[in-house]
Amino acid sequence: MKDAEGSAVDTATSSNSTPWYREITLGQWLVLAVASAGWVFDVYEGQLFTVFKTSMLTELLAQSATTPGAVDAAIQRNGNVALAFFLIGGAIGGLAFGILGDRFGRVRVLSWTILTYSIFSALTGFAHAVWQVHALRILVALGAGGEWAIAAALVAESFPPRARAFASGTFHASSVLGGALASLTGMALLWRPAFMLGLAPALLLLWIRLSLREPEGWREAKACAKPGERLGSLAELLGDPRWRPRALLALALASVGLGTYWGIFAWAPEFAGQLLGTTDGKTKQAAGSYAYFLMNMTGGLVGLLCFAPLASWKGRRAAFAIYFIGSLVMALVTFLGAQTYAQALWLLPTMAFFMVGLHAGFAVYFPELFPTRLRATGSSFGFNLGRLIGSALLLVRGELGARFGLRTAVVAMTSLFLVGLVLLLFAPETRGEPLPE
């Protein structure tokens, strides 16, 4: 094995004699704190639109629509357009910033991504037309899409092997705080000041530039690059037979995880509201929102935090397999078995443990698949393009739901977990292995 800087270490001497966290320096904790803070605000900026979508679009569309029914239809249509633009922008920005992160450094480009999503989120508070909102959603997504892969690479390269999975899993689990922060903002502020407050993450830039330095592994890769060898080369990632299968594997795994998120998990609030047996829309929405909050803050958070210990104990492939199987079983039990709202409140968080928790595996596993010169590029290729493909499956789920009903549509979507299990047959095991150089 190798330590965070790439030097050899003895696996036996670093096995279980001391807790993994005793090996961590103050500087490494600082890296984790900064990367997690960037990811928290990344999720926060993305979720603000979800929280304020109705009030924002109602205000902006009120002058152009003649009837309440027309306003409602326009809100639904423009909300879907904004989501599509955000996903497209995230894929473009994620790949572009991932390449830049490999070429110019993790710390420097991490600052650029945070500055990008902060500025354009704040400008959303000044929007006076729907087209301006759509344009700004793309620009916010450019930074939001890039931040994850660069921060994931930074954490993986900064921690020793025995602590790497724990640090990466903790980094990704911090996303729950971003969603909760957006919800609290929605309770306290109107949409314009809430988006203007989105400039606050830019304050992280001073902390980042004063506190962090580029990982030694990246600096060595930069200095030792061979003539004609370019860091962050998409052509090498997809053209080299060593890295192309890994990039496609990451893309496929992310598509499964994010496709089931959009196709199953995201419909849980609607399912929970239906079980109340009432036709009152506000009551159903409140019940669904409570179930969604419970899923994220209990089962989802615990599942995210548990992936890393399991991956360190049994290996990355085994951890993914357990989470895929658990997601498959719990989705079927929940959507076919729950007959009352109370039953759903017990089953949905358990489903969330597996279905949300497996996403921590992307932060743990993807940086371990690629060499330093391609780490951010490869991780971003898998996660962000996988997010785009996975979200497209939402359309498939919507068509199935319209034809056969919610429960049947969800049962059909669970077949993706079987695809995930097949993919694991071709996945390299990286537990106990040094980061590729």
C-alpha positions in Angstrom: 0.0 0.0 0.0 0.9 3.7 -0.2 0.2 6.6 2.0 -1.6 9.8 0.9 1.5 11.0 -0.9 2.2 7.8 -2.7 5.0 6.3 -0.5 4.9 2.7 0.5 3.5 1.6 3.8 3.2 -1.8 5.5 -0.3 -3.0 5.5 0.3 -5.1 8.6 1.6 -2.3 10.7 -1.4 -0.1 9.9 -4.1 -2.7 10.2 -6.0 -2.5 13.4 -3.5 -1.6 16.1 -4.8 1.9 16.4 -8.1 3.5 15.3 -7.8 5.0 11.8 -8.6 8.5 13.0 -5.5 8.5 15.2 -3.3 8.6 12.1 -4.9 11.8 10.8 -3.1 15.1 11.0 -4.7 18.5 11.6 -4.0 19.4 8.0 -5.8 16.4 6.7 -8.9 17.1 8.9 -8.8 20.6 7.5 -8.9 19.2 4.0 -12.0 17.1 4.9 -13.7 20.1 6.5 -13.1 22.4 3.5 -14.1 19.8 0.9 -17.2 18.9 2.9 -18.2 22.6 3.3 -17.9 23.0 -0.4 -20.1 20.0 -1.0 -22.7 21.1 1.6 -23.1 24.5 -0.1 -23.0 22.8 -3.5 -26.1 20.8 -2.5 -27.6 23.8 -0.8 -27.4 25.9 -3.9 -28.9 23.1 -6.0 -31.8 22.6 -3.5 -32.7 26.2 -3.2 -34.6 26.1 -6.5 -36.5 23.0 -5.4 -37.5 24.8 -2.2 -38.5 28.1 -3.8 -39.6 26.9 -7.2 -43.4 27.5 -6.7 -43.1 30.9 -5.1 -40.5 32.1 -7.5 -42.2 31.0 -10.7 -45.6 32.1 -9.4 -44.3 35.7 -9.0 -42.4 35.7 -12.4 -45.3 34.1 -14.4 -48.2 36.0 -12.8 -48.1 38.8 -15.3 -48.0 36.6 -18.4 -50.7 34.1 -17.4 -54.4 35.0 -17.5 -55.9 32.3 -15.3 -54.7 30.4 -12.1 -54.8 27.2 -14.1 -52.5 28.6 -16.7 -50.1 29.7 -14.0 -50.1 26.2 -12.5 -49.4 24.6 -15.8 -46.6 27.1 -16.6 -45.0 26.5 -13.2 -45.0 22.7 -13.8 -43.5 23.2 -17.3 -40.9 25.7 -16.4 -39.9 23.8 -13.3 -39.1 20.8 -15.5 -37.2 22.9 -18.0 -35.1 24.4 -15.1 -34.3 20.9 -13.8 -33.3 19.8 -17.3 -31.0 22.9 -17.7 -29.5 22.3 -14.3 -28.7 18.7 -15.1 -27.2 19.6 -18.5 -25.2 22.4 -17.0 -24.0 20.1 -14.2 -22.7 17.5 -16.8 -20.9 20.2 -18.8 -19.4 22.0 -15.8 -18.6 18.8 -14.0 -16.5 17.4 -17.0 -14.9 20.8 -17.8 -13.9 21.6 -14.2 -12.8 18.0 -13.7 -10.3 18.4 -16.5 -9.2 21.7 -15.2 -8.7 20.2 -11.7 -6.3 17.7 -13.1 -4.4 20.3 -15.1 -4.2 23.2 -12.7 -4.7 21.7 -9.3 -7.4 20.6 -6.9 -7.3 23.6 -4.5 -7.2 26.3 -7.2 -10.0 24.8 -9.3 -12.1 23.9 -6.2 -12.1 27.7 -5.5 -13.3 28.4 -9.1 -16.2 26.0 -8.8 -17.4 27.5 -5.5 -17.1 31.0 -6.8 -19.1 30.0 -9.9 -22.1 28.5 -8.1 -22.1 31.2 -5.4 -22.1 34.2 -7.8 -24.8 32.9 -10.2 -27.0 31.7 -7.3 -26.9 35.1 -5.8 -27.7 36.7 -9.2 -30.8 34.6 -9.3 -32.3 36.8 -6.5 -32.3 39.6 -9.0 -34.1 37.7 -11.8 -37.2 39.4 -13.3 -38.0 36.9 -16.1 -38.2 33.1 -16.3 -35.7 33.0 -19.1 -33.2 34.6 -16.7 -33.8 31.9 -14.1 -33.2 29.2 -16.7 -30.0 30.8 -17.9 -28.8 31.2 -14.3 -29.7 27.5 -13.4 -27.2 26.4 -16.2 -24.5 28.7 -14.8 -25.0 27.6 -11.2 -24.9 24.0 -12.3 -21.5 24.6 -14.0 -19.9 25.1 -10.7 -22.0 22.7 -8.7 -21.2 19.9 -11.2 -17.5 20.5 -11.0 -17.1 20.8 -7.2 -17.9 17.2 -6.3 -15.2 15.4 -8.4 -12.4 17.8 -7.5 -13.2 17.7 -3.8 -13.5 13.9 -3.9 -10.1 13.7 -5.6 -8.6 16.1 -3.0 -9.8 14.0 -0.1 -8.7 10.7 -1.6 -5.2 12.1 -2.3 -4.8 13.7 1.2 -5.7 10.8 3.5 -3.7 7.6 4.2 -5.0 4.4 2.8 -6.7 3.0 6.0 -8.5 6.3 6.5 -9.3 7.1 2.8 -12.7 5.3 2.6 -13.9 6.8 5.9 -12.9 10.3 4.9 -14.4 10.0 1.4 -17.6 8.6 2.9 -17.9 11.4 5.4 -17.3 13.9 2.7 -20.2 12.6 0.6 -22.5 12.2 3.7 -22.2 15.9 4.3 -24.6 16.5 1.4 -27.5 15.8 3.8 -26.6 19.0 5.7 -26.9 21.0 2.4 -30.5 19.7 1.9 -31.4 20.5 5.5 -29.9 24.0 5.3 -32.0 24.7 2.1 -35.1 23.6 3.9 -34.4 25.8 6.9 -33.7 28.7 4.6 -37.1 28.1 3.0 -38.8 28.4 6.4 -37.0 31.7 7.2 -36.7 33.7 4.0 -38.5 34.8 0.9 -37.0 33.6 -2.4 -35.1 36.7 -3.4 -33.1 37.2 -0.2 -32.6 33.4 0.0 -30.8 33.3 -3.3 -28.8 36.4 -2.6 -27.6 34.7 0.6 -26.2 32.1 -1.8 -23.2 34.3 -2.2 -22.1 33.3 1.4 -20.1 30.2 0.2 -17.7 32.5 -1.6 -16.3 33.3 1.8 -14.9 29.7 1.7 -12.4 30.9 -0.9 -10.3 32.9 1.5 -10.2 29.9 3.9 -9.3 27.5 1.0 -6.5 29.6 -0.4 -4.9 30.4 3.0 -5.3 26.9 4.5 -4.8 24.3 1.8 -2.0 23.4 -0.6 -2.1 21.0 -3.5 -1.6 17.4 -2.6 2.0 16.2 -3.1 0.8 13.4 -5.4 -0.7 15.9 -7.8 2.4 18.2 -7.6 4.6 15.2 -8.5 2.4 14.1 -11.3 2.5 17.7 -12.7 6.3 17.8 -12.4 6.9 14.3 -13.8 4.6 14.5 -16.7 6.3 13.0 -19.8 6.6 15.0 -23.0 3.3 14.9 -24.8 1.5 13.6 -21.7 -1.3 16.0 -20.7 -3.0 16.0 -17.3 -6.8 15.9 -17.5 -6.9 14.4 -21.0 -10.3 13.1 -21.9 -8.7 11.5 -25.0 -6.5 9.4 -22.8 -9.3 8.6 -20.3 -11.4 7.1 -23.1 -8.7 6.0 -25.4 -6.3 4.2 -23.1 -7.4 0.5 -22.6 -6.3 0.8 -18.9 -8.7 3.6 -18.1 -11.6 3.4 -20.6 -13.2 0.4 -19.0 -13.0 2.0 -15.6 -14.5 5.3 -16.8 -17.4 3.4 -18.4 -17.8 1.3 -15.3 -18.0 4.5 -13.2 -20.5 5.9 -15.6 -22.7 2.8 -15.5 -22.6 2.5 -11.7 -23.5 6.2 -11.3 -26.3 5.8 -13.8 -27.8 2.9 -11.8 -27.5 4.7 -8.5 -28.8 8.0 -9.7 -31.4 6.5 -12.0 -33.0 4.6 -9.1 -32.8 7.8 -7.0 -34.9 9.7 -9.6 -37.0 6.8 -10.6 -37.8 5.4 -7.1 -36.5 7.5 -4.2 -37.7 10.8 -5.5 -41.3 9.5 -5.8 -41.5 8.4 -2.1 -43.2 11.6 -0.9 -45.9 11.2 -3.5 -46.3 7.5 -2.4 -46.5 8.4 1.3 -49.1 11.1 0.6 -51.3 8.7 -1.3 -51.4 6.4 1.6 -53.3 9.0 3.7 -56.4 8.4 1.7 -57.3 12.0 1.4 -57.8 14.2 -1.6 -56.6 17.4 0.1 -53.5 18.5 -1.8 -51.9 20.5 1.0 -52.3 17.6 3.5 -50.8 15.1 1.1 -47.9 17.5 0.3 -47.2 18.1 4.0 -47.3 14.4 4.7 -45.0 13.6 1.8 -42.5 16.4 2.8 -42.3 15.0 6.4 -41.7 11.5 5.1 -39.0 12.8 2.7 -37.3 14.7 5.5 -37.4 11.6 7.7 -35.9 9.5 5.0 -32.9 11.8 4.4 -32.1 12.8 8.0 -32.4 9.2 9.5 -32.0 6.3 7.1 -30.2 8.2 4.3 -27.6 9.9 6.6 -26.9 6.7 8.5 -26.6 4.7 5.3 -24.1 7.2 3.9 -22.0 7.0 7.0 -22.1 3.2 7.1 -20.9 2.6 3.5 -17.2 3.4 4.3 -16.8 1.1 7.3 -18.4 -1.7 5.3 -16.2 -1.0 2.3 -13.1 -1.0 4.5 -14.1 -4.3 6.1 -15.5 -6.3 3.2 -14.3 -4.4 0.2 -15.8 -1.9 -2.3 -17.5 -4.5 -4.5 -19.1 -6.3 -1.5 -20.3 -3.0 -0.1 -22.0 -2.0 -3.3 -23.5 -5.5 -3.7 -25.0 -5.3 -0.2 -26.4 -1.9 -0.8 -27.8 -2.9 -4.2 -29.5 -6.0 -2.8 -30.8 -4.0 0.2 -32.2 -1.3 -2.1 -33.9 -3.9 -4.3 -35.5 -5.8 -1.4 -36.6 -2.7 0.5 -38.0 -0.9 -2.5 -40.2 -4.0 -3.3 -41.2 -4.4 0.4 -42.0 -0.7 0.8 -43.9 0.0 -2.4 -45.7 -3.3 -2.6 -46.2 -3.9 1.2 -47.0 -0.5 2.8 -50.7 0.0 3.1 -50.8 2.8 5.6 -48.9 6.1 6.1 -47.6 4.8 9.4 -46.1 1.7 7.8 -44.5 3.9 5.1 -42.8 6.0 7.8 -41.1 2.9 9.1 -40.2 1.4 5.7 -39.1 4.4 3.7 -36.2 5.4 6.0 -34.9 1.8 5.9 -35.1 1.9 2.1 -33.3 5.2 2.2 -30.5 3.6 4.2 -29.5 1.5 1.2 -30.7 3.7 -1.7 -29.1 6.9 -0.5 -26.2 5.3 1.3 -24.8 3.6 -1.8 -24.1 7.1 -3.2 -21.2 7.4 -0.7 -19.6 4.6 -2.6 -19.1 6.9 -5.6 -16.9 9.3 -3.5 -15.0 6.3 -2.1 -14.6 4.2 -5.2 -14.3 6.5 -8.2 -11.1 8.4 -7.2 -9.5 5.0 -6.6 -10.0 3.9 -10.2 -7.9 6.5 -12.0 -4.3 7.8 -11.9 -3.5 11.2 -10.4 -3.4 12.9 -13.8 -6.9 11.7 -14.6 -8.5 11.4 -11.2 -10.8 14.4 -11.2 -11.6 13.9 -14.9 -12.5 10.2 -14.5 -14.5 10.8 -11.3 -16.4 13.6 -12.9 -17.0 11.7 -16.1 -18.6 8.9 -14.1 -20.6 10.9 -11.6 -21.8 13.9 -13.7 -22.6 12.1 -17.0 -24.1 9.3 -14.8 -26.3 11.9 -13.2 -27.5 13.1 -16.6 -28.2 9.6 -17.8 -29.8 8.6 -14.5 -32.1 11.6 -14.6 -33.3 10.7 -18.1 -34.6 7.5 -16.6 -37.1 9.7 -14.7 -38.9 10.1 -18.0 -39.1 6.3 -18.4 -40.4 6.0 -14.8 -43.0 8.8 -15.6 -44.2 7.0 -18.7 -44.5 3.7 -16.8 -46.3 5.5 -13.9 -48.8 7.1 -16.3 -49.6 3.7 -17.9 -49.5 1.3 -15.0 -49.5 3.2 -11.8 -46.9 4.3 -9.2 -46.3 0.9 -7.5 -45.9 -1.0 -10.8 -43.5 1.6 -12.2 -41.3 1.5 -9.2 -41.2 -2.3 -9.3 -40.0 -2.1 -12.9 -37.3 0.4 -11.9 -35.9 -1.9 -9.3 -34.5 -4.1 -12.1 -31.7 -1.5 -12.4 -30.3 -2.9 -9.1 -29.9 -6.2 -10.9 -27.9 -4.4 -13.6 -25.7 -2.9 -10.8 -25.0 -6.4 -9.5 -23.9 -7.6 -12.9 -21.6 -4.5 -13.3 -19.8 -5.5 -10.1 -18.7 -8.7 -11.8 -16.4 -6.5 -14.0 -15.4 -4.0 -11.3 -11.8 -4.1 -9.9 -11.4 -4.3 -6.2 -9.5 -1.4 -4.8 -9.5 -2.1 -1.0 -6.0 -2.1 0.3 -4.6 -0.9 -3.1 -2.6 2.3 -3.6 -4.1 5.0 -5.7 -3.1 4.5 -9.3 -0.2 6.6 -10.4 
